[in-house]
Amino acid sequence: MRSARLVGSLKYRNLRYTKNHPLRIPRVSLLLEFLDAMDLIDEEEKVEGRPATMEELLLFHDREYIDTLIEADRCQCVPEGARERFGIGSYENPVSPAMFKGSSLATGSSLQTAELFIKGFSAFNPAGGMHHAFRDRAHGFCFINDPVITIEFLRKRGTERVLYIDLDAHHCDGVQSAYYDSDEVFVLSLHQSPEYAFPFTHGFMNERGEGKGKGYNLNVPLPKGVNDSEFLFVLEKVLAYVGDVFQPDIYVLQLGTDPLLEDPLSRLELSNKGFLEAFRLVRSYLGDGIYLGGGGYNPIALARSWAVLWCEMSGREVPEEITPEGRRVLEAVEWEEFDEDVDRSYMYERLLDEPREGDIRQEVKELVLRVKATVYS
């Protein structure tokens, strides 16, 4: 088993989105504080993140876009034409310290995660997974597409075939766009159907790639209310199908926590136990990979879930109860709970959720049959 490393930084405390933005919440810094409080990480397992260099950013993004992003960061304003041309300065993608400095730090940290993997470690960058950004445009809360830059980093170093797996509740439209005509990178995404969820225009099953990339893009749009049993049923089948047609040298796994029931921007209903089982399932098929974070808009659910995944990565048993020190860290978080009438006290008492299992609905079974027909067509 590989030794585990977590790439992060407390600098994210001061690299936050604007007030009332869904990503204003503490995420990476909260995870680090929570792991420390729970005595679930050793100092040698922590790696301080670094910003990406300009050369690294240009592995994917256009120079004019990055220059404009840097200027917007410098003046904390919207340069002329930047909103219209580059999506910088909208409500969705506001000007803030997170915009460039935070995104660059997250991207450099994803590259460190890839470097650590090459050196023989199992590594996780929870700040990564910003999968919506396009080559020349901010999109979906994302300014820099660290998954694509990480994949390009790997390819420059001789990796010929990369499998990108995205378990975030939202479709990875930026990553899909980057590799839609490539047969060297297979993009697999399980997500809320765009029929009812962002990004609305992409993420449908008929989007299979084009040119030599035809057949190397697979979307699995899920219906509302998917539980642990359904998610794991779909994931296991789909991993087997993809394994029949694509054998990667390395895989990159995006682990956004918004499929959890408690997340305010998702209609899926997973427990963190189910999410852990999904992570285990991927590793059982593919071995160790490069692990990135992603979405997640309930900070308490996010910290608990990523802590559970970190236990699995680092070979620790998941503690049954949250310690008084861990509870104090979680209770100190200031954020707006959308479901105030729902009893969420369990999130402050135990680390691992009870499974949210249930019947596998007919529409989910039919979805898998359509996926199978799509893959083998």
C-alpha positions in Angstrom: 0.0 0.0 0.0 1.3 3.4 -0.9 2.0 6.0 1.8 -0.6 8.8 1.6 0.0 12.5 1.3 -2.6 15.3 1.5 -1.7 18.5 -0.4 -3.3 21.5 1.2 -2.8 24.9 2.8 -4.3 27.1 5.5 -3.8 30.0 3.1 -7.3 29.2 1.6 -8.7 30.9 4.8 -7.9 34.2 3.1 -8.6 33.2 -0.5 -12.4 33.1 -0.3 -15.2 33.9 -2.7 -17.5 36.9 -2.2 -20.2 37.0 0.5 -23.2 34.8 -0.2 -21.4 32.8 -2.9 -21.9 29.0 -2.4 -18.1 28.6 -2.3 -17.6 31.2 0.4 -17.6 28.4 2.9 -14.4 27.0 4.5 -13.4 23.8 2.8 -9.7 22.8 2.6 -8.7 24.8 5.8 -11.7 23.3 7.6 -10.6 19.8 6.5 -7.1 20.3 7.7 -8.3 21.7 11.1 -10.7 18.9 11.5 -8.2 16.1 10.7 -5.8 17.7 13.2 -8.5 17.9 15.9 -9.5 14.3 15.2 -5.8 13.2 15.3 -6.2 11.6 11.8 -3.2 13.1 10.1 0.5 13.2 10.9 2.7 16.2 10.0 4.8 14.1 7.6 1.6 13.3 5.6 0.9 17.0 5.0 2.3 18.7 1.9 2.0 22.5 1.6 0.4 23.5 -1.7 2.1 25.8 -4.2 0.7 28.1 -6.9 0.9 27.0 -10.5 3.5 28.7 -12.8 2.5 30.6 -15.9 4.0 27.8 -18.0 1.8 25.3 -16.2 -1.4 27.4 -16.6 -0.7 27.6 -20.3 -0.8 23.8 -20.6 -4.5 24.4 -21.2 -5.6 28.0 -20.9 -5.1 30.9 -23.4 -2.6 33.5 -22.5 -4.9 36.4 -22.9 -7.4 34.8 -20.6 -4.8 34.2 -17.9 -3.4 37.7 -18.3 -6.9 39.2 -17.8 -7.5 37.0 -14.8 -4.2 38.2 -13.2 -5.2 41.8 -13.9 -8.6 41.3 -12.4 -6.9 39.9 -9.3 -4.4 42.7 -9.1 -7.1 45.5 -9.2 -9.9 43.4 -7.7 -12.1 44.7 -10.4 -13.5 43.7 -13.7 -11.3 44.8 -16.6 -13.0 46.2 -19.6 -14.8 43.5 -21.6 -13.7 40.7 -19.2 -17.2 39.8 -18.2 -18.4 39.4 -21.7 -15.3 37.8 -23.2 -14.0 35.7 -20.4 -16.9 35.3 -17.9 -14.9 37.1 -15.2 -16.9 39.2 -12.7 -20.3 37.6 -12.9 -22.3 36.5 -9.9 -21.3 33.0 -10.7 -17.7 33.8 -11.1 -17.1 36.9 -9.1 -13.9 39.0 -8.6 -12.4 37.8 -5.3 -9.1 36.7 -3.8 -10.1 33.1 -4.7 -10.4 34.0 -8.4 -6.7 33.8 -9.3 -4.6 33.3 -6.2 -6.9 30.6 -4.8 -7.3 28.9 -8.2 -3.6 29.0 -9.0 -2.8 27.5 -5.6 -5.4 24.7 -6.2 -3.9 24.0 -9.6 -0.3 23.9 -8.4 -1.5 21.6 -5.6 -3.1 19.2 -8.2 0.2 19.1 -10.0 2.0 18.3 -6.8 -0.5 15.5 -6.3 0.5 14.1 -9.7 4.2 14.5 -8.9 3.7 12.6 -5.6 1.8 9.8 -7.4 4.7 9.4 -9.8 7.1 9.2 -6.9 5.0 6.4 -5.4 2.6 8.1 -3.0 -1.1 8.0 -2.8 -2.0 11.7 -2.9 -5.1 13.9 -2.5 -5.7 17.6 -3.3 -9.1 18.5 -1.9 -8.8 22.0 -3.4 -8.7 20.5 -6.9 -11.3 19.3 -9.2 -12.4 22.6 -10.7 -13.8 20.9 -13.8 -16.1 23.6 -15.3 -13.5 26.2 -16.5 -13.0 26.4 -20.3 -9.8 27.2 -22.1 -10.7 30.9 -22.3 -13.6 31.4 -20.0 -14.6 31.1 -16.3 -17.6 28.9 -15.8 -19.5 27.3 -13.0 -17.5 28.8 -10.1 -14.3 27.6 -11.8 -11.6 29.9 -13.2 -8.7 27.5 -13.8 -9.3 23.9 -14.9 -6.8 22.0 -12.7 -8.0 18.5 -13.8 -7.1 19.3 -17.5 -3.8 20.9 -16.5 -2.9 17.9 -14.4 -3.7 15.5 -17.3 -1.6 17.6 -19.7 1.2 17.6 -17.1 1.0 13.7 -17.1 0.9 13.5 -20.9 4.0 15.7 -21.3 5.8 13.2 -19.1 5.0 10.3 -21.3 1.6 9.1 -20.0 -0.2 7.9 -23.1 -3.7 6.9 -21.8 -5.5 8.7 -19.0 -8.9 7.9 -17.6 -10.6 10.8 -15.9 -13.5 9.8 -13.6 -15.8 12.5 -12.2 -18.1 11.7 -9.3 -19.2 15.3 -8.7 -23.0 15.9 -8.7 -22.4 18.3 -11.7 -21.2 17.4 -15.2 -17.5 18.1 -16.0 -18.3 20.1 -19.1 -14.9 21.9 -19.1 -12.9 18.6 -19.0 -15.3 17.1 -21.6 -14.7 20.0 -23.9 -10.9 19.7 -23.6 -10.8 16.1 -24.7 -13.9 15.7 -26.9 -11.8 14.8 -29.9 -9.1 12.8 -28.1 -8.7 9.0 -28.0 -5.9 9.3 -25.4 -8.0 10.6 -22.5 -11.3 8.9 -21.7 -13.7 11.1 -19.7 -16.3 9.3 -17.5 -18.8 11.4 -15.6 -21.6 10.3 -13.2 -23.8 13.3 -12.4 -27.2 14.8 -12.0 -29.0 14.8 -15.3 -28.7 18.2 -17.1 -32.4 17.9 -17.7 -32.8 19.3 -14.2 -29.3 20.5 -13.0 -26.3 22.6 -14.0 -24.8 22.8 -16.6 -28.1 22.1 -18.3 -26.7 22.1 -21.9 -24.1 19.4 -21.5 -23.8 16.0 -19.8 -26.2 14.0 -21.9 -25.5 10.4 -22.8 -25.4 11.1 -26.5 -22.3 13.2 -26.1 -19.8 10.5 -27.0 -16.9 12.5 -28.5 -16.1 13.4 -32.1 -13.5 12.6 -34.6 -10.9 10.2 -33.2 -12.4 10.9 -29.8 -15.7 9.2 -30.7 -16.5 6.7 -28.0 -14.0 8.1 -25.5 -16.5 10.3 -23.6 -19.2 8.7 -21.5 -21.9 10.6 -19.5 -24.1 8.9 -17.0 -26.9 11.4 -16.2 -28.6 10.3 -13.0 -32.2 10.9 -12.0 -33.2 12.8 -8.8 -33.0 11.0 -5.5 -30.3 8.4 -6.3 -29.4 6.5 -3.1 -26.3 4.6 -2.1 -27.5 1.3 -3.6 -28.4 2.9 -6.9 -25.2 4.9 -7.2 -23.0 1.9 -6.5 -25.0 -0.3 -8.8 -24.5 2.2 -11.7 -20.8 2.8 -10.9 -19.9 -0.8 -10.8 -21.6 -1.6 -14.1 -20.1 1.4 -15.8 -16.5 0.8 -14.6 -16.8 -2.7 -16.0 -18.0 -1.4 -19.4 -15.3 1.2 -19.6 -12.7 -1.3 -18.6 -13.6 -3.4 -21.7 -12.8 -0.6 -24.1 -10.1 1.5 -22.4 -7.1 0.5 -20.3 -5.5 3.6 -18.8 -1.9 4.1 -17.7 -3.1 6.4 -14.9 -6.5 7.6 -13.8 -7.6 10.9 -12.2 -10.5 10.8 -9.8 -12.6 13.8 -9.0 -14.3 13.5 -5.6 -16.7 16.4 -5.2 -18.9 15.8 -2.2 -22.1 17.4 -3.6 -23.8 14.0 -4.3 -24.3 13.8 -0.5 -27.9 14.2 0.8 -27.0 17.2 2.9 -25.7 19.2 0.0 -27.9 22.2 -0.9 -26.9 22.2 -4.6 -27.7 18.6 -5.3 -30.8 16.4 -5.7 -28.8 13.2 -5.0 -29.1 11.4 -1.7 -25.8 9.6 -0.9 -24.4 9.0 2.5 -20.7 9.5 3.1 -20.6 5.7 3.7 -21.9 5.2 0.2 -19.4 7.7 -1.2 -16.6 5.8 0.6 -17.9 2.6 -1.0 -17.8 4.3 -4.4 -14.2 5.3 -3.8 -13.3 1.8 -2.8 -15.0 0.4 -5.9 -12.9 2.6 -8.2 -9.7 1.5 -6.4 -10.8 -2.2 -6.6 -11.0 -1.9 -10.4 -8.1 0.4 -11.0 -5.7 0.5 -8.1 -4.4 3.8 -6.8 -4.9 7.0 -8.7 -4.6 10.7 -8.5 -7.3 12.2 -6.2 -8.8 15.6 -6.5 -11.6 17.4 -4.6 -14.4 19.2 -6.4 -17.9 20.6 -5.5 -19.4 20.5 -2.1 -21.5 23.3 -0.5 -22.3 22.0 3.0 -19.0 22.5 4.8 -19.8 20.0 7.6 -20.8 17.3 5.2 -17.8 18.0 3.1 -15.3 17.9 5.9 -16.7 14.7 7.3 -16.8 13.0 3.9 -13.2 14.0 2.9 -12.0 13.0 6.3 -13.5 9.5 5.8 -11.9 9.2 2.4 -8.6 10.4 3.9 -8.8 7.6 6.4 -9.2 5.1 3.6 -6.3 6.6 1.6 -4.0 6.6 4.6 -5.0 3.1 5.9 -6.7 4.3 9.0 -9.9 3.0 10.6 -12.7 5.5 10.5 -13.5 6.6 14.1 -17.0 5.9 15.2 -17.5 9.2 17.0 -16.4 12.7 16.5 -14.1 13.8 19.4 -15.0 16.9 21.5 -12.1 18.7 19.7 -13.4 17.7 16.3 -16.9 18.8 17.2 -15.6 22.2 18.3 -14.0 22.7 14.9 -17.2 21.9 13.1 -19.4 24.0 15.5 -17.2 27.0 14.9 -18.1 27.1 11.2 -20.3 30.1 10.3 -22.5 29.3 7.4 -26.2 29.3 6.4 -27.9 26.0 6.8 -30.6 25.8 4.2 -32.6 23.0 5.9 -32.9 24.5 9.3 -35.9 22.4 10.2 -34.0 19.1 9.5 -32.1 17.6 12.5 -28.5 17.4 11.4 -27.1 16.8 14.9 -25.7 13.4 13.7 -23.1 15.3 11.6 -21.5 16.6 14.8 -21.6 13.3 16.7 -20.3 10.6 14.4 -18.0 10.6 11.4 -19.5 7.9 9.2 -23.2 8.1 8.1 -25.6 5.3 8.3 -25.9 3.8 4.8 -28.7 5.4 2.7 -29.7 2.2 0.8 -32.9 1.4 -1.0 -34.4 -0.3 -3.9 -32.9 0.2 -7.4 -35.6 1.8 -9.4 -36.5 0.7 -12.8 -35.4 3.9 -14.4 -31.9 3.4 -12.9 -31.8 -0.1 -14.3 -32.9 1.2 -17.7 -30.2 3.9 -17.5 -27.6 1.2 -17.1 -28.9 -0.7 -20.0 -28.7 2.4 -22.2 -25.1 3.0 -21.0 -24.2 -0.5 -21.9 -25.7 -0.2 -25.4 -23.9 3.1 -25.8 -20.5 1.8 -24.9 -20.7 -1.3 -27.0 -22.3 0.3 -30.0 
